[in-house]
Amino acid sequence: MTNLEAVATERVCTPAPAPAGEGLPPGTEVLEPRDVPLGGVRAMSVRRTLPQRARSFVGAWCFLDHYGPDDVALTGGMQVPPHPHTGLQTVSWLFSGEIEHRDSLGTHCLVRPGELNLMTAGHGISHSEDSTPATTVLHGVQLWTVLPERDRDVAPAFQHHVPPVTPVAGGEVRVFLGSLAGETSPVPTFSPLVGAEVRLRPGATWTVEVDPSFEHAVLVDAGSLTVDGVPAPRDHLLYRAPGTTSLTLYAAPDGDGLRVLLIGGLPLGEQVVMWWNFIGRDHDEVVAARTQWQAEIADGSAPAPRFGRVARHPHPPLPAPVIPGARLHPRA
């Protein structure tokens, strides 16, 4: 999924310390979502918890949009024409609905609830994402991970994976990246990561061992959650700094139970520049990627050596927004 904001803001993302929030234990933060409309009046709106001023990363996770449940008869669903990416991996994960993915590698794949689509952009790729006619309610998350410096120009790739459902105390887990609760995903990543959907029944408590070298975060999709006694409101991201050896999740006894997304990873330790759908290491690199994309889509018959072309999509590629006029400098 692309960042469809009409005026894209260039952002320096840097590793950040993990101060305690007001009234929170050391190394704990509760990050509020920001509502972001994607497109016009009849368009999706997402709740974005990464990146934000307080925190750019959780491990290599650098972007998290949470959307739905949306009635596609009202919103039009997800209709994202071909667009580019560099320097990252996209992770698509659905709770309801169905999305059709096409990319410039020739991939044509459907993603459904409980299934992972992982696209590696590397040096450059273009893709499209569209909810299918069979979709009535669209609900899910879109995440990006930064490719570390040594791997950021790798060849583009695509993986589709259906993780098994793993029973745990009081519920179940689907581990789509990394290792958790005795399950390991076979999908390769370029830095140590974990990603899983966790469902708990009302009143259930589940304690899971986690890698103490990782930082972790839990996004609440449905239900009422506390993590190690700290309340995490719905749609918020509760962050835990490295040093944690276990997480205890408690689902409130009322309601229909709990559904959360658990992510984590080894702190990236690198600075990147994010603008629109590009991740680079400086302003000039992002400008060069935009210039190349605009050149490739200017003439549909010309070669597209970096980003390629998405075949058989009914709409033309998305042009990039205007690049900021001033060079970006890191904030103190």
Buried (B, 14 or more C-beta within 10 A) or exposed (E): BBBBBEEBEBBBBBBBEBEEBEEBEEBBBBBEBEEBEBBEEEBBBBBBBBBBEBBBBBBBBBBBBBBBBBEBEEBBBBBBBBBBBBBBBBBBBBBBBBBBBBBBBEBEBEBBBBBBBBBBBBBBBBBBBBBBEEBBBBBBBBBBBBBBBEBBEBEBBBBBEEBEEBEBEBBBBBBBBBBBBEBEBEBEBBBBBBBBBBBBBBBBEBEBEBBEBBBBBBBBBBBBBBBBEBBBEBBBBBBBBBEBEEBEBBBBEEEEBBBBBBBBBBBBEBBBBBBBBBBBBBBEBBBBBBEBBBEBBEEEEEEBEBBBBBEEBEEEBBEBBEBBEEEBEEEE
